[in-house]
Amino acid sequence: MASCSRAQVISLYRMLMKESKKFPSYNYRTYALRRVKDGFRENLHVDPKTLDMFINQARENLAVIKRQVSIGHLYSAQKTIVEKEPHL
């Protein structure tokens, strides 16, 4: 695969963040968001060959997140106290 451009990396990051925000479970959602941010921040300066490997891995992770989000919506659970809207 050819080296990924900066725009492709940013687009993949945004897709991962957007999908991670769809998790119905607060714990899974915050974990996924934190892992995406940390993973991209950790690998900010890598060589192009390694970057291609990380991009392919991120695309696979995006597919996993999409599947897990759809499964999570099949089995609803009560919202935690952290998620509940304050009554005004």
C-alpha positions in Angstrom: 0.0 0.0 0.0 1.2 3.5 -0.8 2.1 5.8 2.0 -0.9 7.5 3.6 -1.3 11.2 3.4 -2.0 13.4 6.4 -5.6 13.9 5.2 -6.2 10.2 5.2 -4.8 9.8 8.7 -6.9 12.6 10.0 -10.0 11.2 8.3 -9.4 7.8 9.8 -8.9 9.4 13.3 -12.2 11.3 12.9 -14.1 8.1 11.8 -12.7 6.2 14.8 -13.7 9.0 17.2 -17.1 9.3 15.7 -17.8 5.5 15.9 -16.4 5.3 19.4 -18.9 8.0 20.6 -21.7 5.7 19.5 -21.1 3.0 22.1 -24.2 2.8 24.3 -22.1 1.8 27.4 -20.3 4.7 29.1 -17.3 2.5 30.1 -16.8 1.1 26.6 -17.3 4.5 25.1 -14.7 6.3 27.3 -12.2 3.5 26.9 -12.5 3.5 23.1 -12.1 7.3 22.9 -9.1 7.2 25.2 -7.4 4.4 23.3 -8.0 6.1 19.9 -6.5 9.4 21.2 -3.6 7.8 22.9 -2.8 5.5 20.0 -2.6 8.4 17.5 -0.7 10.6 19.9 1.8 7.8 20.7 2.5 7.1 17.0 2.7 10.7 15.9 6.2 10.5 14.4 6.8 7.1 12.7 8.4 6.2 9.4 6.1 5.6 6.4 6.4 1.8 6.4 5.4 1.6 10.0 2.7 4.2 9.4 1.1 1.9 6.7 1.0 -1.0 9.2 -0.6 1.2 11.9 -3.2 2.6 9.4 -4.2 -0.9 8.4 -4.5 -1.9 12.0 -6.6 1.2 12.7 -8.9 0.3 9.8 -9.4 -3.2 11.2 -10.1 -1.6 14.6 -12.7 0.6 13.0 -14.5 -2.4 11.7 -14.4 -4.0 15.1 -15.8 -0.9 16.8 -18.6 -0.7 14.2 -19.5 -4.3 15.0 -19.3 -3.9 18.7 -21.5 -0.7 18.6 -24.2 -2.5 16.7 -24.1 -5.5 19.1 -24.2 -3.0 22.0 -27.4 -1.5 20.7 -29.1 -4.9 20.6 -28.7 -5.3 24.4 -29.7 -2.2 26.2 -28.7 -1.5 29.8 -29.6 1.1 32.3 -27.6 4.3 32.1 -25.1 4.8 34.9 -25.2 7.8 37.3 -22.4 9.4 35.4 -24.5 9.4 32.2 -27.9 10.5 33.7 -29.1 14.0 32.8 -29.4 16.4 35.8 -33.0 17.4 36.6 -33.3 21.1 36.7 
